[in-house]
Amino acid sequence: MAKDKDRFIMSHKEGSQLSIEGVRMIFVDKVTGVNYFALCNGGGGTALTPLLDADGRVVVTNPALLTD
């Protein structure tokens, strides 16, 4: 992948840094298609984990279907 392209896209964002729940985001790796769940709160805490489906499998989006 070219260096001038970002590898990850944000596919979803909700919430607020000012709320106790923080900001919840889903990022997709444009190379592998793996989806990641990220949580950032106003207190400086951040968490990142692969997004899992109801059966505990990693959610993967077909990279060919991704658009910037």
VMD Tcl script that draws the C-alpha trace (Angstrom):
set ca {
  {0.00 0.00 0.00}
  {1.29 3.45 -0.88}
  {2.60 5.56 1.99}
  {0.37 8.50 1.06}
  {-2.77 6.45 1.81}
  {-4.17 5.88 5.30}
  {-4.48 2.20 6.20}
  {-7.51 2.62 8.49}
  {-10.88 4.25 7.94}
  {-13.39 5.18 10.62}
  {-16.66 3.51 9.68}
  {-18.70 4.60 12.71}
  {-18.49 7.17 15.51}
  {-20.88 7.99 18.34}
  {-20.83 9.56 21.77}
  {-18.93 12.46 23.26}
  {-15.61 12.93 25.05}
  {-17.57 14.92 27.61}
  {-19.90 12.04 28.54}
  {-18.98 9.25 30.94}
  {-19.50 6.73 28.14}
  {-16.92 8.48 25.97}
  {-16.57 8.20 22.19}
  {-17.14 4.82 20.58}
  {-15.67 4.20 17.13}
  {-15.23 1.39 14.66}
  {-12.14 1.38 12.46}
  {-11.59 -0.88 9.47}
  {-8.17 -1.97 8.24}
  {-8.24 -1.39 4.46}
  {-5.66 -4.14 3.88}
  {-7.06 -7.00 5.97}
  {-10.68 -5.87 6.39}
  {-10.53 -6.50 10.16}
  {-12.87 -4.24 12.18}
  {-11.70 -2.74 15.48}
  {-13.75 -1.22 18.30}
  {-12.18 1.80 20.02}
  {-13.36 3.61 23.13}
  {-11.92 6.98 24.19}
  {-13.13 8.82 27.27}
  {-12.47 12.33 28.48}
  {-10.33 11.10 31.38}
  {-7.54 10.03 29.01}
  {-8.43 6.34 28.83}
  {-8.41 4.54 25.49}
  {-9.22 0.94 24.60}
  {-8.88 -0.89 21.28}
  {-9.95 -4.45 20.47}
  {-10.99 -6.45 17.41}
  {-14.77 -6.27 16.92}
  {-16.44 -9.65 17.43}
  {-19.73 -10.97 16.09}
  {-22.34 -12.82 18.15}
  {-20.42 -16.10 17.73}
  {-17.12 -14.61 18.94}
  {-15.52 -14.42 15.48}
  {-13.64 -11.34 14.32}
  {-15.74 -9.10 12.05}
  {-14.07 -8.78 8.64}
  {-15.24 -6.47 5.85}
  {-14.24 -7.34 2.29}
  {-11.46 -4.80 1.53}
  {-12.63 -4.56 -2.08}
  {-15.92 -3.04 -0.85}
  {-14.27 -0.26 1.21}
  {-14.32 3.34 0.01}
  {-12.56 6.33 1.54}
}
mol new
graphics top color blue
foreach p $ca { graphics top sphere $p radius 0.5 }
foreach p [lrange $ca 0 end-1] q [lrange $ca 1 end] { graphics top cylinder $p $q radius 0.2 }
display resetview
